[in-house]
Amino acid sequence: MSTVHINAEKGDIAKTVLMPGDPLRAKFIAEEFLQEPVCYNSVRGALGYTGTYRGRKISVQASGMGMPSIGIYAQELFTQFDVENIIRVGSCGALQPELDLMDVILAASASTDSNWAYHYGVPGILAPTADFDLLFAAKKAAQEKGIEVKTGNVLCSDVFYYDDPQIWKKWAKMGVLGIEMESAALYLIAARYRKRALTILTVSDSFVKETKLTSQERQTSLLNMIQIGLDAAWDIQAKD
């Protein structure tokens, strides 16, 4: 049952998948948080693992960077491997002054400068949003662990290096919390196939304060986000 990008069989992958962009973050999550993790995929270095967390089967699959990349993995997981829930755990740049490094954002919706939704042929603007059950589970998990989170709209962009370095201010003016590169595609694919999706983000840099984490910190130090994601994944399993 392997696909072009995922070398696994049905049953190798859990119904609920945590999805970091970085393959090394996927490896870190699997080795540090899952019991008896098994690597089911290494095609193109996009590592995927399945193990158990608090007695329930959960997988971790790297997505790579950008909407085209996460679009491939989300589509194949939802349509070929019977995955029901994908929780993206990633990093973002803060657009609001009240956000500091390491703060956690739950992305209730994902604005975008991409034309991704065009290929669905919808005669208007389709708003990419998170699944409420996953959002609620993540909020609950954060509250139980005493972790403060911000919930709201993020920008999912096709561009990392903007020609106009001040363009972020236009999004910030509209209350957008942060900028990343994957969530809109994930939410739209989940909507298309009647699946659940959520993005949980850790602030790794700030456009307002011009601060940033190191690459090593981004890879292994985003523990609050990972813990919230795992606990939400554990909780949502009861619905499947």
C-alpha positions in Angstrom: 0.0 0.0 0.0 3.1 2.3 -0.2 2.6 5.6 -2.0 5.2 7.6 -3.9 6.2 9.4 -0.7 5.3 7.1 2.2 6.7 3.6 2.4 4.2 2.0 4.7 1.3 -0.4 4.7 -2.2 0.2 6.0 -2.1 -0.4 9.7 1.4 0.9 10.1 0.1 4.5 10.7 -2.2 5.5 13.5 -5.5 7.3 13.1 -3.9 10.4 14.6 -0.7 11.9 13.4 1.5 14.6 14.8 3.1 16.5 11.9 6.2 18.6 12.4 7.9 20.1 9.3 11.4 19.1 10.4 12.3 15.3 10.1 14.7 15.7 13.0 11.9 17.0 15.1 9.8 14.0 14.1 12.6 11.8 15.3 13.0 13.7 18.5 9.2 13.4 19.3 9.2 9.7 18.5 12.2 8.9 20.6 11.5 11.1 23.6 7.7 10.8 23.9 6.5 7.6 22.3 6.8 4.1 23.7 8.4 1.5 21.3 8.5 3.8 18.3 8.9 2.1 14.9 10.1 4.0 11.8 7.7 3.3 9.0 9.0 5.8 6.5 12.3 7.4 5.4 11.6 8.2 1.7 13.2 11.5 0.8 14.2 11.8 4.5 10.7 12.5 5.6 10.8 10.4 8.7 7.6 8.8 10.0 7.2 6.8 13.2 4.4 5.0 15.0 4.4 4.2 18.7 2.1 4.5 21.7 1.5 7.5 24.0 -0.2 6.7 27.3 -1.3 3.4 25.9 -2.8 4.8 22.6 -1.3 4.4 19.1 0.0 7.7 17.7 2.2 8.4 14.7 4.6 11.3 13.9 5.3 12.2 10.3 7.5 15.0 8.9 5.9 17.2 6.3 8.7 19.3 5.0 8.3 23.0 4.4 5.6 24.8 2.6 2.1 24.1 1.4 3.1 21.9 -1.6 5.0 19.6 0.7 2.5 19.3 3.5 -0.2 19.0 0.9 1.4 15.8 -0.4 1.7 14.1 3.0 -1.6 15.2 4.3 -3.4 14.1 1.2 -1.8 10.6 1.2 -2.3 10.1 4.9 -6.0 11.1 4.8 -6.8 9.2 1.5 -4.5 6.2 1.4 -3.7 5.4 5.1 -7.1 6.0 6.8 -5.7 8.8 9.0 -8.5 10.8 10.7 -6.6 13.5 12.5 -3.5 15.5 11.7 -2.0 17.9 14.3 0.7 20.1 12.8 3.3 21.1 15.4 5.6 23.8 14.0 7.2 27.2 14.5 6.1 30.7 13.5 7.1 34.3 13.4 5.2 36.5 15.8 3.3 39.5 14.4 1.9 40.9 17.6 3.9 42.7 20.4 2.4 40.7 23.2 3.9 37.5 21.8 7.3 36.4 23.1 9.7 33.6 22.1 8.4 30.1 23.0 4.8 31.3 23.4 2.3 28.8 22.0 -0.4 29.6 19.4 -3.5 27.5 18.5 -4.3 28.4 14.9 -8.1 28.6 14.8 -7.9 29.7 11.2 -5.2 30.3 8.6 -5.3 33.3 6.3 -3.1 32.9 3.2 -1.5 34.7 0.3 -1.5 31.4 -1.6 -3.8 30.4 -4.4 -4.0 26.8 -3.0 -7.8 26.8 -2.8 -8.2 27.6 -6.5 -8.0 24.1 -7.7 -11.1 23.1 -5.7 -13.2 25.3 -8.0 -15.1 27.1 -5.2 -16.7 30.3 -6.6 -15.6 32.5 -3.8 -13.1 32.7 -0.9 -13.0 29.5 1.2 -11.8 30.2 4.8 -9.4 27.5 6.0 -10.2 26.7 9.7 -9.2 24.2 12.3 -11.4 21.4 13.5 -13.2 22.5 16.6 -12.9 19.1 18.4 -9.1 19.2 18.0 -8.9 22.8 19.0 -11.0 22.2 22.1 -8.8 19.2 23.0 -5.7 21.2 22.6 -7.1 24.1 24.7 -8.1 21.7 27.4 -4.7 20.0 27.4 -3.0 23.4 27.8 -5.2 24.4 30.6 -4.6 21.1 32.5 -0.9 21.6 32.3 -1.0 25.3 33.2 0.3 26.4 29.8 -0.9 29.7 28.5 -1.8 29.7 24.8 -3.0 32.3 22.4 -5.8 31.3 20.0 -6.6 33.0 16.7 -5.8 33.6 13.1 -2.4 33.0 11.6 -1.0 33.8 8.1 0.1 30.8 6.0 2.4 32.3 3.3 4.1 31.0 0.2 6.9 33.4 0.7 9.8 33.4 3.2 11.8 36.3 1.9 9.4 39.1 0.9 10.5 41.7 -1.5 8.8 44.2 0.7 10.2 43.5 4.2 7.4 45.6 5.8 4.4 43.8 4.3 3.9 41.8 7.5 2.6 45.0 9.1 -0.6 44.8 6.9 -1.4 41.4 8.3 -0.5 42.5 11.9 -3.0 45.4 11.5 -5.8 42.9 11.0 -4.9 41.0 14.3 -3.1 38.1 12.7 -1.0 36.4 15.4 1.9 34.9 13.5 3.2 33.7 10.1 4.1 30.2 9.0 3.9 28.2 5.7 1.7 25.1 6.0 -1.6 25.4 7.8 -3.9 26.7 5.1 -3.2 23.7 2.8 -3.6 21.3 5.7 -7.0 22.8 6.7 -8.3 22.8 3.2 -7.3 19.2 2.5 -8.9 18.1 5.8 -12.1 20.0 4.8 -12.1 18.3 1.4 -12.0 14.8 2.9 -14.1 15.5 6.0 -11.1 14.9 8.3 -9.8 16.8 11.4 -6.8 19.1 11.4 -5.2 21.6 13.8 -2.0 23.6 13.9 -0.1 24.3 17.1 2.7 26.7 16.8 5.6 27.9 19.0 6.9 31.4 18.4 10.5 31.0 17.1 11.1 34.6 16.1 9.4 38.0 16.2 8.9 40.5 13.5 8.1 43.1 16.2 11.0 42.5 18.6 13.5 41.1 16.1 14.4 38.1 18.3 14.7 34.5 17.3 15.5 31.0 18.6 18.5 29.0 17.3 18.0 26.1 14.9 18.9 23.7 17.7 16.3 25.3 20.0 13.7 25.0 17.2 14.5 21.3 16.8 14.4 20.1 20.4 13.1 22.7 22.8 9.5 23.2 21.8 8.3 20.9 24.6 5.1 22.7 25.6 3.7 22.6 22.1 4.7 18.9 21.7 3.0 18.0 25.0 -0.2 19.8 24.1 -0.2 18.1 20.7 0.3 14.7 22.2 -2.3 15.1 24.9 -4.8 16.4 22.3 -4.0 13.5 20.1 -4.6 11.1 23.0 -7.9 12.8 23.8 -9.3 12.8 20.3 -8.7 9.0 19.9 -11.8 8.4 22.0 -13.9 9.9 19.1 -12.5 7.5 16.4 
